[in-house]
Amino acid sequence: MDNEFTYDPEDLERLLKEKSFSELLPEEKAFVLQFVENDLEYDSMRETLESLIAVPSMEEAISPKAATKEALMAAFSAKTVENQKEEREEKTGFWAWLWNTNKTILYRPGFQLASLALVLVSVFYIATFSPIDRTAQVIKKEPSPKESTANESKKEERKITLESVTEEEEEEEEEEVKAIDLITEPITLVSEKDIEESTLDLNEAPELDQLEGILLDGSKFEIEDKKIEREADEIEQIKENNTKFNYQETESYTEIIITDVILENINADKTTLIYDARETTGNMASTPLNKTEVSSTMFSKSRNSLAASDVSLSDISINIPIKASKYSSLLSKLYTAQ
Amino acid sequence: MAVKDIYKELSDEELMDLVKKSDSNAFSAIYDRYAKMTLNFFYKMLWKDREKSEDFVQDLFMKIVNKPELYNSSRPFKTWLFSVANNMCKNEYRKAEVRVSAAPEIFASAITKSSNTGDKKIDKDAFIGELDEALKEMDQVKRSTFIMRFKQGLSIKEISEVLECSQGTVKSRIFYTIKHLNKKLGHFKNIACLTLLLNTLI
């Protein structure tokens, strides 16, 4: 039984080389017979092994061609030259100078240049940064594709309606064209002074989404032809009275929409209405002046406050002072809530 | 003492360190030491195709030329070299399998042609021919183990390092290879005696 622990199968090669079956010890025989059928097979394997060991001497050994070595030596020389060239470049090249590993990091030109660049950028940033200037800037926003499409559709509607006007009212059409031209008057940029004087608190604007919904939904409004004449007259009046406004004349087309409405001093009779008009291009229109008093009956009471969304723009326009904004006044007349 | 003689006395590992430093004499010494051995290894492994074996030797040493750093000095160079050579043979076997599946008749005739180059008029050559045939029937691992052991003279330890397996596994493989060959070549009973006789006469 101990034989299993004394010998391993791999030791058979040693036994085959060294001993014939008859020379094996009894325990070796017992071990060998676990792997071979009988003594004949063992001796046969022994002969085969001897032959296999003798084979290399029987076979002719081949030698490599001289050309192979020559080619390899040439390749080795070429590689050596290439390596030396690379090493030379590594030692003398720009990058080796920039990041010289022989020096400590503080003395490496690359580190020093990077530090200098960082300092210069920091100084420039600090010198040019001014928080006041930044807050005074008015962001000029381009109209979104959605807004542009909506405005174009409005213009189309307006054109169609205008074409339907009878020939008898040609004179009225001319005035209407004047009115449209007035709508598309150039943008009035908000000055820094205006912003500082503004009392508007946009964060407190009530039901803005609802109001915008009314204002932007073109289907709720239509042009009232009869009012055009009166509007033209008022426009003339605005031009005369409002001479202190110096609007820029450009050929760009723009429209005004009222975006925010804030109610102040609410009482039984009158309510102060502060509203914000914004051009479709995103520019605010004469913000600090858009203030007027309107009758409180225009609003419906909702809880403890008045709902600005119930404001009828056509009604508001009646009481808006001329100086407030001729654009918003005109707009509110052109679009009447259905 | 000549410079080349000095290199001859250096160990493989020392020579490879010099090769890494672009010493052409060291590379030449390494080549002289192993070119013939690896050529015969490839020759046995690759169906006795002389041209292919030459190409393989060149490719093997080109690896040393291009990337000597691939060799890790902590490992014996000889076993590393045979590991690379053995892997090259493995790849060639894979390619051969593809070729056989693509055009079995052409490939079979090529192997037969290469293996029949020996003269079978006497028992010695017949024995070698049948041995080659028997080796072809073995799987690649047993074949390479056998060739490294009995034709290249590598020790069990070296073979185990080349094949990355235990020495016991190598010994066991060798035993079962002998047993298999005994069945195939058992009728050549007097080949060892013949070999001894031939060697004596020569």
Interface residues (C-beta under 8 A of the other chain):
Chain A: D8 P9 E10 D11 L12 E13 L16 F35 V36 E41 S44 M45 E47 T48 L49 E50 S51 L52 I53 A54 V55 P56 S57 M58 E59 A61 I62 S63 P64 K65 T68 K69 A71 L72 M73 A75 F76 S77 K79 T80 N83 Q84
Chain B: S22 S24 F27 S28 Y31 A35 K36 L39 N40 Y43 R50 S53 E54 V57 Q58 F61 M62 V65 N66 K124 F127 I128 L131 F146 F150 K151 G153 Q167 G168 V170 K171 S172 I174 F175 I178 K179 L181 N182 L185 G186 F188 K189 I191 A192 T195 L196 L198 N199
